[in-house]
């Protein structure tokens, strides 16, 4: 979710956190989808690292212009959720077929991520309500 800075840095940062959560949901879905694939190894992102990368202050968060890029490898491109690479989850028991996906772990991670996503969307919704109330002078 991209909101043009510097208009609403709070919403922009929440949007970046939604991107991190969406990325994690994709990885969890891939793990569940490959639960019966021989030799498949569970992957995940370090949620805190990815969130920190996504929330790094950008020059535009402080009212200055920023360089717009179309590729994360370009000069001036900030780190994003996608810049934190998925890693194999270590320490999970491996089945005889070489697969280590644990459905209970994945469902727990899914529920945790879904809860975080709901909170972030609620905060965005509330901020837009505040903006709408301010624009209407408090009249609804």
Helices and strands as residue ranges (DSSP letters): H 9-33, E 43-44, H 47-54, G 59-62, G 81-83, E 87-88, H 103-135
